[in-house]
Amino acid sequence: MPNDLNRFFSALSDATRRGVIEQLARGPATVSQLHANHTIALPTFMRHLKVLEDSGLVRSMKKGRVRTCQIDPQSLIAAQGWLAWQREVFEKAAEG
């Protein structure tokens, strides 16, 4: 689990990748649709998508020549659990 969290938070440390997550929060999108909102070269953008996929935040499916991406909620659920636990620890420390 710690390695998963490391990859998760590392993936979110970049503004481009956070932007992709924000786009995908509205629903699945093709790589072309996602890339259209960014001014970086496509190969660079594809490396960002790979980081998101490797972290478990995003998954993609290819149908013909079109690759569609969507958020993978499992990694978000795991991170949310960790953050909730940390919040509980911090709140108890503040009380005490």
C-alpha positions in Angstrom: 0.0 0.0 0.0 2.7 2.6 0.7 4.1 2.2 -2.8 0.6 2.7 -4.2 0.2 5.8 -2.2 3.6 7.1 -3.3 2.7 6.6 -7.0 -0.7 8.1 -6.4 0.5 11.3 -4.8 3.5 11.5 -7.1 1.2 11.4 -10.1 -0.9 14.2 -8.7 2.1 16.4 -8.0 2.0 17.6 -11.6 -0.5 20.3 -12.8 -1.0 18.7 -16.2 -1.9 15.4 -14.7 -4.2 17.0 -12.2 -5.9 18.8 -15.1 -6.4 15.4 -16.8 -8.0 14.0 -13.7 -10.3 17.1 -13.5 -11.3 16.5 -17.1 -11.9 12.8 -16.5 -14.0 13.5 -13.4 -16.6 14.7 -15.8 -16.5 11.3 -17.7 -14.4 9.3 -20.0 -12.6 11.1 -22.8 -10.4 10.2 -25.8 -6.7 11.0 -25.7 -7.3 13.6 -28.4 -10.0 15.3 -26.3 -7.7 15.3 -23.3 -4.7 16.6 -25.2 -6.7 19.4 -26.8 -6.8 21.3 -23.5 -3.0 21.3 -23.1 -0.3 23.1 -25.1 2.4 20.4 -24.7 3.5 18.1 -27.5 1.5 14.8 -27.8 4.5 12.6 -26.9 5.0 14.5 -23.7 1.3 14.4 -23.0 1.3 10.6 -23.5 4.1 10.3 -20.9 1.8 12.1 -18.4 -1.0 9.6 -19.3 1.4 6.7 -18.7 2.2 8.1 -15.2 -1.5 8.3 -14.4 -2.1 4.8 -15.7 1.0 3.4 -13.8 -0.3 5.0 -10.6 -3.7 3.4 -11.0 -5.5 6.7 -11.3 -6.5 6.2 -14.9 -7.2 3.3 -17.1 -7.6 3.3 -20.9 -9.1 1.1 -23.5 -8.3 1.1 -27.2 -10.9 0.5 -29.8 -9.5 0.7 -33.3 -7.3 3.7 -33.4 -9.1 5.5 -30.6 -7.9 5.3 -27.0 -10.4 6.3 -24.4 -9.4 7.1 -20.8 -11.4 7.1 -17.6 -10.7 7.4 -13.9 -10.1 4.2 -11.9 -12.0 4.8 -8.7 -10.1 2.1 -6.7 -7.0 4.1 -6.3 -9.1 7.2 -5.2 -10.9 5.1 -2.7 -7.6 3.8 -1.2 -6.1 7.3 -1.0 -9.4 8.7 0.5 -9.1 6.0 3.3 -5.6 7.0 4.0 -6.4 10.7 4.1 -9.4 10.0 6.4 -7.2 8.1 8.8 -4.6 10.9 8.8 -7.3 13.5 9.5 -8.5 11.5 12.4 -4.9 11.3 13.8 -4.4 15.1 13.4 -7.8 15.9 15.0 -7.0 13.7 18.0 -3.6 15.3 18.3 -5.2 18.8 18.2 -7.6 17.8 21.0 -5.0 16.4 23.2 
